[in-house]
């Protein structure tokens, strides 16, 4: 088994602080006997435990190395070669290895929950899982969302089926982009309170990569893929919690996708072909509005931020009790209380076992109370975060950005390379002899 380390809580920090966590090695060995063996006096012989052999430790590190190599390859084909064909080849390799061969279980998206549980509960996670979580973020700080371009098998599958992507109206796109932030907060909250790992349970592609899953999960995956024919990368854009963190990191990335290797001629071909609407239009000056009106609107949006924060925080506080019912301890205590009140006539095995020992019942009540408290504060903080996100989005959309040509939005751009082949400047540069090319512009 791999070495493990524990992430101890140092306070309720925001998720970007995860990259500053100190890695502490620990012992991962475990005994074959989890509980003391009972003593029998009738000649009964307890059979030996027959567990499968643990996976060799170096194989876990091979997965990390494969992820690192794939990220390096993505940087090379996106920034140096500027090749859509190279991106497609890497997509197929990622789907084959990280998707079908690994059954989708080397997953940076799901690792959010492991790391969150390590911070808030002391849950020991393998160091390889932490590396799988942190490596794409480190690359995003320098090269943007190269993980999304061709390394993530979930994104690669969706990109391959996006054969007729349509533009999503802003009035629909803007509200949908709030969902990943809610999903991110829910994933952290559930992992931090011990309620479970919802990202893994709702993974639409787990059943496809494993070629086996419950019917509802398979139907969910097929629905996402069918939607992806007309709405490019629906899970990446409107659900993926890891994409939110990668977007934050991409804001300060030094290297970003440049559509044109030379001067943009504003032909709009890149805007038309971009499947995820990540192209910013050129702006010479604000159109159709006087400056004083723009400033007034910005002042209103800034003033409304406390209102958004307060409204969502109050909603989170009052929704906490209902959401806490999803926690297993709260759910079990609820069943026991219903049985004791006579609302339920039949008694479950779990509740019967709990009533044997009063100390266990007291511990269940304490654990359920702690879970309710965790959900209450967690959802309140999530409400505050959503208020900031919505207010920041409105301000960002209203601010004037001076831009001469078309360019990519680092937060939304998944660096799929589709725009390269449609840019006439890119084609003209490719047709030049190698000795006269301006390599610095690429």
TIKOLMI-942018 format. One record per residue (C-alpha): x, y negated, z; residue in one letter. Coordinates in steps of 0.1 Angstrom, whole numbers, plus 5000, padded with zeros to 4 digits. Each point is the difference from the previous one (the first is absolute). Layout:
<atom px="X" py="Y" pz="Z" type="A"/>
...
This chain:
<atom px="5000" py="5000" pz="5000" type="X"/>
<atom px="5011" py="4964" pz="4995" type="X"/>
<atom px="5012" py="4977" pz="5027" type="X"/>
<atom px="4974" py="4977" pz="5014" type="X"/>
<atom px="5000" py="4967" pz="5017" type="X"/>
<atom px="4974" py="4981" pz="5020" type="X"/>
<atom px="4988" py="4964" pz="4994" type="X"/>
<atom px="4991" py="4985" pz="5033" type="X"/>
<atom px="4976" py="4971" pz="5002" type="X"/>
<atom px="5015" py="4966" pz="5007" type="X"/>
<atom px="4967" py="4982" pz="4998" type="X"/>
<atom px="4972" py="4997" pz="4975" type="X"/>
<atom px="5021" py="4987" pz="4971" type="X"/>
<atom px="4989" py="4995" pz="4964" type="X"/>
<atom px="5009" py="5027" pz="4975" type="X"/>
<atom px="5029" py="4981" pz="4983" type="X"/>
<atom px="5019" py="5004" pz="5032" type="X"/>
<atom px="5001" py="5038" pz="4993" type="X"/>
<atom px="5032" py="4994" pz="4980" type="X"/>
<atom px="5018" py="4989" pz="5031" type="X"/>
<atom px="4993" py="5032" pz="5020" type="X"/>
<atom px="5030" py="5016" pz="5017" type="X"/>
<atom px="5005" py="5036" pz="4989" type="X"/>
<atom px="5006" py="5023" pz="5029" type="X"/>
<atom px="5009" py="5036" pz="4994" type="X"/>
<atom px="4985" py="5028" pz="5020" type="X"/>
<atom px="4999" py="5037" pz="5004" type="X"/>
<atom px="4975" py="5017" pz="4976" type="X"/>
<atom px="5003" py="5035" pz="5013" type="X"/>
<atom px="4969" py="5017" pz="5015" type="X"/>
<atom px="4994" py="5032" pz="5018" type="X"/>
<atom px="4980" py="5028" pz="4983" type="X"/>
<atom px="4979" py="5003" pz="5031" type="X"/>
<atom px="4978" py="4969" pz="5005" type="X"/>
<atom px="4984" py="5013" pz="5032" type="X"/>
<atom px="5010" py="5023" pz="5028" type="X"/>
<atom px="4992" py="5036" pz="4991" type="X"/>
<atom px="4973" py="5017" pz="5021" type="X"/>
<atom px="5009" py="5029" pz="5021" type="X"/>
<atom px="4982" py="5032" pz="4991" type="X"/>
<atom px="5000" py="5032" pz="5022" type="X"/>
<atom px="4984" py="5025" pz="4977" type="X"/>
<atom px="5029" py="5009" pz="4979" type="X"/>
<atom px="4992" py="4974" pz="4973" type="X"/>
<atom px="5030" py="4989" pz="4980" type="X"/>
<atom px="4999" py="4964" pz="4987" type="X"/>
<atom px="5011" py="5000" pz="4963" type="X"/>
<atom px="5028" py="4978" pz="4989" type="X"/>
<atom px="4991" py="4967" pz="4984" type="X"/>
<atom px="5002" py="5001" pz="4963" type="X"/>
<atom px="5006" py="4964" pz="4987" type="X"/>
<atom px="5012" py="4992" pz="4966" type="X"/>
<atom px="5035" py="4987" pz="4997" type="X"/>
<atom px="5004" py="4962" pz="5002" type="X"/>
<atom px="5009" py="4981" pz="4969" type="X"/>
<atom px="5037" py="4994" pz="4998" type="X"/>
<atom px="5009" py="4965" pz="5012" type="X"/>
<atom px="5020" py="4991" pz="4969" type="X"/>
<atom px="4969" py="5004" pz="4978" type="X"/>
<atom px="4983" py="4972" pz="5018" type="X"/>
<atom px="5030" py="4978" pz="4993" type="X"/>
<atom px="4999" py="5011" pz="4964" type="X"/>
<atom px="4965" py="4985" pz="4999" type="X"/>
<atom px="5014" py="4967" pz="5013" type="X"/>
<atom px="5028" py="5001" pz="4974" type="X"/>
<atom px="4975" py="5008" pz="4972" type="X"/>
<atom px="4980" py="4969" pz="5011" type="X"/>
<atom px="5031" py="4978" pz="5001" type="X"/>
<atom px="5011" py="5013" pz="4966" type="X"/>
<atom px="4965" py="4993" pz="4985" type="X"/>
<atom px="5000" py="4965" pz="5014" type="X"/>
<atom px="5034" py="4993" pz="4985" type="X"/>
<atom px="4988" py="5014" pz="4966" type="X"/>
<atom px="4969" py="4978" pz="5002" type="X"/>
<atom px="5022" py="4969" pz="5005" type="X"/>
<atom px="5021" py="5011" pz="4970" type="X"/>
<atom px="4972" py="5005" pz="4975" type="X"/>
<atom px="4980" py="4970" pz="5012" type="X"/>
<atom px="5027" py="4974" pz="5003" type="X"/>
<atom px="5029" py="5012" pz="4979" type="X"/>
<atom px="4985" py="5020" pz="4972" type="X"/>
<atom px="4966" py="4982" pz="5001" type="X"/>
<atom px="4985" py="5031" pz="4985" type="X"/>
<atom px="4964" py="5011" pz="5003" type="X"/>
<atom px="5010" py="5034" pz="4986" type="X"/>
<atom px="5025" py="5003" pz="5028" type="X"/>
<atom px="4973" py="4992" pz="5026" type="X"/>
<atom px="4977" py="5026" pz="4985" type="X"/>
<atom px="5027" py="5027" pz="5001" type="X"/>
<atom px="5007" py="4992" pz="5037" type="X"/>
<atom px="4963" py="5001" pz="5007" type="X"/>
<atom px="4997" py="5035" pz="4987" type="X"/>
<atom px="5031" py="5011" pz="5020" type="X"/>
<atom px="4985" py="4985" pz="5032" type="X"/>
<atom px="4966" py="5017" pz="4994" type="X"/>
<atom px="5017" py="5033" pz="4995" type="X"/>
<atom px="5023" py="4998" pz="5030" type="X"/>
<atom px="4983" py="4977" pz="5026" type="X"/>
<atom px="4965" py="5010" pz="4989" type="X"/>
<atom px="4996" py="5036" pz="4990" type="X"/>
<atom px="5033" py="5015" pz="5014" type="X"/>
<atom px="4998" py="4982" pz="5033" type="X"/>
<atom px="4962" py="5001" pz="5001" type="X"/>
<atom px="5000" py="4963" pz="5005" type="X"/>
<atom px="5014" py="5004" pz="5035" type="X"/>
<atom px="5032" py="4979" pz="4996" type="X"/>
<atom px="4978" py="4970" pz="5004" type="X"/>
<atom px="5011" py="4964" pz="5009" type="X"/>
<atom px="4963" py="4990" pz="5002" type="X"/>
<atom px="4991" py="5025" pz="5027" type="X"/>
<atom px="5032" py="4993" pz="5019" type="X"/>
<atom px="4984" py="4968" pz="5011" type="X"/>
<atom px="4980" py="5020" pz="5025" type="X"/>
<atom px="5030" py="5020" pz="5013" type="X"/>
<atom px="5020" py="4969" pz="5006" type="X"/>
<atom px="4971" py="4983" pz="5017" type="X"/>
<atom px="4994" py="5030" pz="5023" type="X"/>
<atom px="5037" py="4999" pz="5008" type="X"/>
<atom px="4999" py="4963" pz="5010" type="X"/>
<atom px="4968" py="5001" pz="5021" type="X"/>
<atom px="4999" py="5035" pz="5014" type="X"/>
<atom px="5036" py="5012" pz="5001" type="X"/>
<atom px="4992" py="5027" pz="4974" type="X"/>
<atom px="5032" py="5015" pz="4987" type="X"/>
<atom px="5004" py="4999" pz="4963" type="X"/>
<atom px="5027" py="5015" pz="4978" type="X"/>
<atom px="5027" py="4975" pz="4989" type="X"/>
<atom px="4993" py="5011" pz="4965" type="X"/>
<atom px="4964" py="4988" pz="5002" type="X"/>
<atom px="5013" py="4966" pz="5012" type="X"/>
<atom px="5024" py="4998" pz="4971" type="X"/>
<atom px="4972" py="5009" pz="4976" type="X"/>
<atom px="4980" py="4972" pz="5015" type="X"/>
<atom px="5027" py="4974" pz="5000" type="X"/>
<atom px="5019" py="5006" pz="4967" type="X"/>
<atom px="4973" py="4986" pz="4977" type="X"/>
<atom px="4997" py="4969" pz="5022" type="X"/>
<atom px="5038" py="4994" pz="4998" type="X"/>
<atom px="4999" py="5002" pz="4963" type="X"/>
<atom px="4970" py="4977" pz="4998" type="X"/>
<atom px="5020" py="4973" pz="5019" type="X"/>
<atom px="5024" py="4999" pz="4971" type="X"/>
<atom px="4981" py="5014" pz="4969" type="X"/>
<atom px="4963" py="4996" pz="5007" type="X"/>
<atom px="4975" py="5029" pz="4998" type="X"/>
<atom px="5023" py="5025" pz="4981" type="X"/>
<atom px="4985" py="5027" pz="5021" type="X"/>
<atom px="4966" py="4994" pz="4985" type="X"/>
<atom px="5014" py="4998" pz="4965" type="X"/>
<atom px="5008" py="5037" pz="4995" type="X"/>
<atom px="5012" py="5016" pz="5033" type="X"/>
<atom px="4967" py="5003" pz="5018" type="X"/>
<atom px="4981" py="5030" pz="4985" type="X"/>
<atom px="4966" py="4986" pz="5009" type="X"/>
<atom px="5007" py="4968" pz="4981" type="X"/>
<atom px="5016" py="5019" pz="4971" type="X"/>
<atom px="4969" py="5022" pz="4995" type="X"/>
<atom px="4978" py="4970" pz="5000" type="X"/>
<atom px="5022" py="4982" pz="4975" type="X"/>
<atom px="4999" py="5029" pz="4976" type="X"/>
<atom px="4962" py="5001" pz="4999" type="X"/>
<atom px="4996" py="4962" pz="4995" type="X"/>
<atom px="4993" py="5003" pz="4963" type="X"/>
<atom px="4973" py="4973" pz="4998" type="X"/>
<atom px="5006" py="4976" pz="5029" type="X"/>
<atom px="4975" py="4971" pz="5003" type="X"/>
<atom px="5005" py="4966" pz="5016" type="X"/>
<atom px="4983" py="4998" pz="5034" type="X"/>
<atom px="4982" py="4966" pz="5006" type="X"/>
<atom px="5016" py="4979" pz="5027" type="X"/>
<atom px="4967" py="4999" pz="5020" type="X"/>
<atom px="5002" py="5039" pz="5002" type="X"/>
<atom px="5037" py="5004" pz="5002" type="X"/>
<atom px="5006" py="4976" pz="5029" type="X"/>
<atom px="4977" py="5017" pz="5026" type="X"/>
<atom px="5012" py="5034" pz="4990" type="X"/>
<atom px="5036" py="4990" pz="5007" type="X"/>
<atom px="4991" py="4996" pz="5037" type="X"/>
<atom px="4993" py="5037" pz="5003" type="X"/>
<atom px="5037" py="5011" pz="5001" type="X"/>
<atom px="5006" py="4976" pz="5029" type="X"/>
<atom px="4971" py="5016" pz="5019" type="X"/>
<atom px="5013" py="5035" pz="4991" type="X"/>
<atom px="5035" py="4991" pz="5012" type="X"/>
<atom px="4986" py="4987" pz="5034" type="X"/>
<atom px="4978" py="5031" pz="5004" type="X"/>
<atom px="5029" py="5023" pz="4992" type="X"/>
<atom px="5022" py="4984" pz="5027" type="X"/>
<atom px="4971" py="4998" pz="5025" type="X"/>
<atom px="4991" py="5037" pz="4996" type="X"/>
<atom px="5036" py="5011" pz="5003" type="X"/>
<atom px="5007" py="4978" pz="5029" type="X"/>
<atom px="4970" py="5012" pz="5020" type="X"/>
<atom px="5004" py="5037" pz="4991" type="X"/>
<atom px="4967" py="5000" pz="4980" type="X"/>
<atom px="5017" py="5017" pz="4970" type="X"/>
<atom px="5016" py="4993" pz="4966" type="X"/>
<atom px="4973" py="4986" pz="4977" type="X"/>
<atom px="5023" py="4993" pz="4971" type="X"/>
<atom px="5008" py="5037" pz="4997" type="X"/>
<atom px="4964" py="5011" pz="5004" type="X"/>
<atom px="4988" py="4976" pz="4973" type="X"/>
<atom px="5029" py="5006" pz="4976" type="X"/>
<atom px="4982" py="5003" pz="4966" type="X"/>
<atom px="5029" py="5019" pz="4983" type="X"/>
<atom px="5009" py="5025" pz="5027" type="X"/>
<atom px="4976" py="5026" pz="4987" type="X"/>
<atom px="5011" py="4994" pz="4964" type="X"/>
<atom px="5037" py="5004" pz="5008" type="X"/>
<atom px="4994" py="5030" pz="5022" type="X"/>
<atom px="4976" py="5015" pz="4975" type="X"/>
<atom px="4977" py="5008" pz="5029" type="X"/>
<atom px="4978" py="4979" pz="5023" type="X"/>
<atom px="4965" py="4998" pz="5013" type="X"/>
<atom px="4975" py="4990" pz="4974" type="X"/>
<atom px="4993" py="4965" pz="5013" type="X"/>
<atom px="5037" py="4992" pz="4999" type="X"/>
<atom px="5004" py="5013" pz="4965" type="X"/>
<atom px="4970" py="4980" pz="4989" type="X"/>
<atom px="5014" py="4969" pz="5016" type="X"/>
<atom px="5033" py="5005" pz="4980" type="X"/>
<atom px="4982" py="5006" pz="4967" type="X"/>
<atom px="4979" py="4969" pz="5006" type="X"/>
<atom px="5031" py="4979" pz="5005" type="X"/>
<atom px="5016" py="5014" pz="4969" type="X"/>
<atom px="4969" py="4994" pz="4979" type="X"/>
<atom px="4997" py="4965" pz="5013" type="X"/>
<atom px="5037" py="4995" pz="4992" type="X"/>
<atom px="4992" py="5004" pz="4963" type="X"/>
<atom px="4983" py="4966" pz="5000" type="X"/>
<atom px="5013" py="4984" pz="5032" type="X"/>
<atom px="5038" py="5004" pz="5000" type="X"/>
<atom px="5014" py="5014" pz="5032" type="X"/>
<atom px="4969" py="4996" pz="5021" type="X"/>
<atom px="5015" py="5017" pz="5031" type="X"/>
<atom px="5032" py="4979" pz="4997" type="X"/>
<atom px="4982" py="4967" pz="4997" type="X"/>
<atom px="4970" py="5005" pz="5023" type="X"/>
<atom px="5009" py="5025" pz="5026" type="X"/>
<atom px="5037" py="5008" pz="5004" type="X"/>
<atom px="5012" py="4987" pz="5034" type="X"/>
<atom px="5036" py="5005" pz="4991" type="X"/>
<atom px="4996" py="4976" pz="4971" type="X"/>
<atom px="4992" py="4972" pz="5024" type="X"/>
<atom px="5033" py="5004" pz="5017" type="X"/>
<atom px="5019" py="5003" pz="4967" type="X"/>
<atom px="4983" py="4968" pz="4989" type="X"/>
<atom px="5012" py="4982" pz="5031" type="X"/>
<atom px="5036" py="5012" pz="4993" type="X"/>
<atom px="4998" py="4991" pz="4963" type="X"/>
<atom px="4993" py="4964" pz="5008" type="X"/>
<atom px="5036" py="4994" pz="5009" type="X"/>
<atom px="5015" py="5024" pz="4975" type="X"/>
<atom px="5030" py="4986" pz="4981" type="X"/>
<atom px="4994" py="5020" pz="4968" type="X"/>
<atom px="4966" py="4998" pz="4984" type="X"/>
<atom px="4985" py="5012" pz="4967" type="X"/>
<atom px="5006" py="4974" pz="4973" type="X"/>
<atom px="4976" py="5005" pz="4971" type="X"/>
<atom px="5021" py="4982" pz="4974" type="X"/>
<atom px="5038" py="5003" pz="4999" type="X"/>
<atom px="5001" py="4965" pz="4984" type="X"/>
<atom px="4976" py="4970" pz="4999" type="X"/>
<atom px="4964" py="5008" pz="5003" type="X"/>
<atom px="4980" py="4990" pz="4969" type="X"/>
<atom px="4966" py="5003" pz="5018" type="X"/>
<atom px="4986" py="5026" pz="4976" type="X"/>
<atom px="4978" py="5015" pz="5028" type="X"/>
<atom px="5007" py="5036" pz="4989" type="X"/>
<atom px="5014" py="5009" pz="5034" type="X"/>
<atom px="4969" py="4986" pz="5017" type="X"/>
<atom px="4977" py="5021" pz="4978" type="X"/>
<atom px="5019" py="5032" pz="5005" type="X"/>
<atom px="5007" py="4999" pz="5038" type="X"/>
<atom px="4977" py="5026" pz="5015" type="X"/>
<atom px="5001" py="4986" pz="5036" type="X"/>
<atom px="4995" py="4963" pz="4993" type="X"/>
<atom px="5034" py="4991" pz="5014" type="X"/>
<atom px="5009" py="4973" pz="4974" type="X"/>
<atom px="5001" py="4963" pz="5011" type="X"/>
<atom px="4991" py="4975" pz="4973" type="X"/>
<atom px="5022" py="4970" pz="4992" type="X"/>
<atom px="4989" py="4968" pz="5016" type="X"/>
<atom px="5013" py="4966" pz="4991" type="X"/>
<atom px="4975" py="4980" pz="5021" type="X"/>
<atom px="4968" py="5006" pz="5019" type="X"/>
<atom px="4972" py="5001" pz="4974" type="X"/>
<atom px="4965" py="4987" pz="5004" type="X"/>
<atom px="5004" py="4987" pz="5035" type="X"/>
<atom px="5015" py="4969" pz="5016" type="X"/>
<atom px="5028" py="5004" pz="5025" type="X"/>
<atom px="4980" py="4985" pz="5029" type="X"/>
<atom px="4973" py="5027" pz="4995" type="X"/>
<atom px="5026" py="5027" pz="5001" type="X"/>
<atom px="5015" py="4987" pz="5032" type="X"/>
<atom px="4966" py="4997" pz="5016" type="X"/>
<atom px="4991" py="5036" pz="4991" type="X"/>
<atom px="5034" py="5012" pz="5015" type="X"/>
<atom px="4992" py="4980" pz="5032" type="X"/>
<atom px="4967" py="5017" pz="5003" type="X"/>
<atom px="5015" py="5035" pz="4995" type="X"/>
<atom px="5026" py="4993" pz="5027" type="X"/>
<atom px="4973" py="4988" pz="5024" type="X"/>
<atom px="4980" py="5031" pz="4993" type="X"/>
<atom px="5028" py="5024" pz="5010" type="X"/>
<atom px="4992" py="4999" pz="5037" type="X"/>
<atom px="4963" py="5006" pz="4992" type="X"/>
<atom px="5009" py="5031" pz="4979" type="X"/>
<atom px="5022" py="5013" pz="5028" type="X"/>
<atom px="4974" py="4995" pz="5027" type="X"/>
<atom px="4972" py="5015" pz="4979" type="X"/>
<atom px="5019" py="5032" pz="4991" type="X"/>
<atom px="5015" py="5003" pz="5035" type="X"/>
<atom px="4965" py="4999" pz="5016" type="X"/>
<atom px="4987" py="5026" pz="4974" type="X"/>
<atom px="5030" py="5023" pz="5008" type="X"/>
<atom px="4993" py="4997" pz="5038" type="X"/>
<atom px="4963" py="5010" pz="4996" type="X"/>
<atom px="5006" py="5028" pz="4975" type="X"/>
<atom px="5026" py="5016" pz="5022" type="X"/>
<atom px="4977" py="5022" pz="5020" type="X"/>
<atom px="4984" py="5015" pz="4968" type="X"/>
<atom px="5034" py="5005" pz="4984" type="X"/>
<atom px="5014" py="5017" pz="5031" type="X"/>
<atom px="4974" py="5028" pz="4996" type="X"/>
<atom px="5023" py="5013" pz="4973" type="X"/>
<atom px="5027" py="5007" pz="5026" type="X"/>
<atom px="4999" py="5037" pz="5010" type="X"/>
<atom px="5002" py="4993" pz="5037" type="X"/>
<atom px="4971" py="4975" pz="4998" type="X"/>
<atom px="4980" py="5023" pz="4978" type="X"/>
<atom px="5005" py="5029" pz="5025" type="X"/>
<atom px="4990" py="4979" pz="5030" type="X"/>
<atom px="4969" py="4988" pz="4981" type="X"/>
<atom px="4990" py="5037" pz="4994" type="X"/>
<atom px="5005" py="5008" pz="5037" type="X"/>
<atom px="4979" py="4969" pz="5011" type="X"/>
<atom px="4972" py="5010" pz="4976" type="X"/>
<atom px="4999" py="5035" pz="5014" type="X"/>
<atom px="5000" py="4988" pz="5036" type="X"/>
<atom px="4972" py="4976" pz="4993" type="X"/>
<atom px="4978" py="5027" pz="4984" type="X"/>
<atom px="5000" py="4984" pz="4966" type="X"/>
<atom px="5017" py="5031" pz="4986" type="X"/>
<atom px="4988" py="5034" pz="5012" type="X"/>
<atom px="5028" py="5022" pz="4987" type="X"/>
<atom px="5034" py="4997" pz="5014" type="X"/>
<atom px="5032" py="5002" pz="4980" type="X"/>
<atom px="5030" py="5022" pz="5009" type="X"/>
<atom px="5022" py="4969" pz="5005" type="X"/>
<atom px="4976" py="4984" pz="5025" type="X"/>
<atom px="4996" py="5032" pz="5020" type="X"/>
<atom px="5038" py="5004" pz="5002" type="X"/>
<atom px="5003" py="4964" pz="5013" type="X"/>
<atom px="4975" py="5004" pz="5027" type="X"/>
<atom px="5020" py="5028" pz="5016" type="X"/>
<atom px="5026" py="4976" pz="5012" type="X"/>
<atom px="4990" py="4965" pz="5014" type="X"/>
<atom px="5036" py="4987" pz="4996" type="X"/>
<atom px="4998" py="5007" pz="4962" type="X"/>
<atom px="4967" py="4981" pz="4998" type="X"/>
<atom px="5015" py="4971" pz="5018" type="X"/>
<atom px="5029" py="5000" pz="4976" type="X"/>
<atom px="4976" py="5001" pz="4970" type="X"/>
<atom px="4982" py="4970" pz="5014" type="X"/>
<atom px="5032" py="4982" pz="5005" type="X"/>
<atom px="5013" py="5008" pz="4965" type="X"/>
<atom px="4967" py="4990" pz="4984" type="X"/>
<atom px="5000" py="4967" pz="5018" type="X"/>
<atom px="5036" py="4993" pz="4988" type="X"/>
<atom px="4989" py="5008" pz="4965" type="X"/>
<atom px="4971" py="4976" pz="5002" type="X"/>
<atom px="5023" py="4973" pz="5013" type="X"/>
<atom px="5025" py="5007" pz="4973" type="X"/>
<atom px="4973" py="4997" pz="4973" type="X"/>
<atom px="4986" py="4968" pz="5015" type="X"/>
<atom px="5033" py="4982" pz="5000" type="X"/>
<atom px="5012" py="5016" pz="4968" type="X"/>
<atom px="4969" py="4989" pz="4980" type="X"/>
<atom px="5001" py="4965" pz="5015" type="X"/>
<atom px="5036" py="4997" pz="4988" type="X"/>
<atom px="4990" py="5014" pz="4967" type="X"/>
<atom px="4972" py="4974" pz="4998" type="X"/>
<atom px="5026" py="4972" pz="5007" type="X"/>
<atom px="5022" py="5014" pz="4973" type="X"/>
<atom px="4972" py="5002" pz="4974" type="X"/>
<atom px="4991" py="4964" pz="5008" type="X"/>
<atom px="5036" py="4989" pz="4992" type="X"/>
<atom px="5000" py="5021" pz="4969" type="X"/>
<atom px="4968" py="4985" pz="4986" type="X"/>
<atom px="5010" py="4965" pz="5009" type="X"/>
<atom px="5035" py="5005" pz="4985" type="X"/>
<atom px="4985" py="5014" pz="4968" type="X"/>
<atom px="4977" py="4970" pz="4995" type="X"/>
<atom px="5029" py="4976" pz="5006" type="X"/>
<atom px="5023" py="5019" pz="4977" type="X"/>
<atom px="4975" py="5000" pz="4972" type="X"/>
<atom px="4994" py="4962" pz="5004" type="X"/>
<atom px="5036" py="4989" pz="5001" type="X"/>
<atom px="5016" py="4986" pz="4968" type="X"/>
<atom px="5030" py="5020" pz="4987" type="X"/>
<atom px="5020" py="4983" pz="4973" type="X"/>
<atom px="5009" py="5027" pz="4974" type="X"/>
<atom px="5011" py="4995" pz="4964" type="X"/>
<atom px="4993" py="5035" pz="4987" type="X"/>
<atom px="4982" py="5032" pz="5009" type="X"/>
<atom px="5015" py="5019" pz="5030" type="X"/>
<atom px="4992" py="5028" pz="5023" type="X"/>
<atom px="4984" py="4998" pz="5034" type="X"/>
<atom px="5025" py="5019" pz="5023" type="X"/>
<atom px="4973" py="5011" pz="5024" type="X"/>
<atom px="4977" py="5016" pz="4973" type="X"/>
<atom px="5026" py="5011" pz="4974" type="X"/>
<atom px="5006" py="5037" pz="5001" type="X"/>
<atom px="5028" py="4998" pz="4975" type="X"/>
<atom px="4986" py="5025" pz="4976" type="X"/>
<atom px="5018" py="4985" pz="4970" type="X"/>
<atom px="4969" py="4997" pz="4977" type="X"/>
<atom px="5007" py="4963" pz="4994" type="X"/>
<atom px="5035" py="5007" pz="4986" type="X"/>
<atom px="4988" py="5016" pz="4968" type="X"/>
<atom px="4975" py="4973" pz="4992" type="X"/>
<atom px="5023" py="4970" pz="5005" type="X"/>
<atom px="5013" py="4988" pz="4966" type="X"/>
<atom px="5030" py="4984" pz="5017" type="X"/>
<atom px="5009" py="5034" pz="5015" type="X"/>
<atom px="4997" py="5017" pz="4965" type="X"/>
<atom px="5021" py="4973" pz="4984" type="X"/>
<atom px="5027" py="5004" pz="5027" type="X"/>
<atom px="5000" py="5038" pz="4994" type="X"/>
<atom px="5005" py="4995" pz="4963" type="X"/>
<atom px="5031" py="4979" pz="5005" type="X"/>
<atom px="5035" py="5017" pz="4998" type="X"/>
<atom px="5012" py="5010" pz="5035" type="X"/>
<atom px="5029" py="4976" pz="4998" type="X"/>
<atom px="4978" py="4969" pz="4996" type="X"/>
<atom px="4974" py="5009" pz="5027" type="X"/>
<atom px="4996" py="4978" pz="5030" type="X"/>
<atom px="5003" py="5028" pz="5026" type="X"/>
<atom px="4996" py="4976" pz="5029" type="X"/>
<atom px="4964" py="4992" pz="4989" type="X"/>
<atom px="4991" py="5037" pz="5004" type="X"/>
